[in-house]
C-alpha cells in the first residue's frame, strides 16, 4: 500500500473515532437538562428549615452551579449526577437536615 493511502486510511479512522466519541457525549443530555430544571424550580431559601437546612441549601446551590458548568462543557453524565445530588440536598434543607 502506498504511503499516501496509509495516511488517508489513518486519517479516516481518526475522524471516525472522534465523531463516535462526540456522539457518545449526548447520552445524558436530556436527563441533565430535566434534572437541572427540576432542581432550579425546587430551590427556595424560604423553605429551608433552620441552620442545618441552610447548610443543605448552600450545598444544593453549589451543586447546581457546578452542574450548569458541566452542562456548558458538555459533560452531561456529571451534570446529571450533580443535579440529582442537588435535589437530594434540597429535600434535606426542607427537613432541616
N, C-alpha and C positions, 0 to 999 in steps of 0.2 A: 504494500500500500504506500503510495507516495506521501511524502511529508505533509503536503498541503491538505490531503484528505484526512490525515490523522488529526491535524489541528481543527479542521471543520467538524469532525465527529466529536472530538473532545469538547469543543465549544457548544455544540448542540446538547450534549449530555449535561454540561454545566448549566445551561439555560433551563433545561427541563427540570433539573433538580431544584433550581432556585424558584421556579414557578410553582412547583409542587409544595415547597416549604411555605410559600406565601399563602397558598390555598388552605393549608392546614391551620393557619392562624385565625381563620374566621369561624372556627368551630363554636367558640363560646361568645361570639359577637352579640347575638340577640339575648342570650342569658345574662350577659354582663349589663346590657342596656336595661333590661327588665328589673334586675336586682337594684341597680343604681336608682332608677326611677322610684321604685318602692321605698328604698331607704330614705331618699330625699323627702318623699311625701310623709313618711312616718316620723321623721326627725322634728322634734318640737321641744325646746328647752322648757316651756311651760309645763310639760308633762313629766319632766324629770323630778324624782322624789328624793329630797334630802341631798346630803353631801355625796354619799355613795352613788346616788343616781346621777349627780352632776359629773362625777368621775367617769361613769359608764358613758354618759352623753359625750364627753370630750373624747373618749376612745373611739366612739362611733363616728364622730365628726372627722377625726384623723384618718380613720379607715376609709371613709367616703372620699376624702380628698385624695388619698393615695390611690383608691380605685379609679377615680377620674383621671389621674395621671397614667395609670396602667391602660386605661381605655384610649387615651390620646396616643400612646406609643404602640397601640395595637397588641398589648399583652392581655388578651381577653380572658384567659383562664385565671390569671391572678386577679384581674379586675373583678370577675365573678366571685371568687373566693373572698376577697376583701369586702365586697359589698354585702355578701352573705353574713360575714362576721360582724359587720357594722349593724345589720338588722338585729343580730343577737344582742349586741350591747344596747341598742335602742330599747329592746324589750326589758333588759335588765335595768335600764335607767328609770323606766316607768314603775318598776317594782321597788326601786330604792336600793338596788344592789350593785 
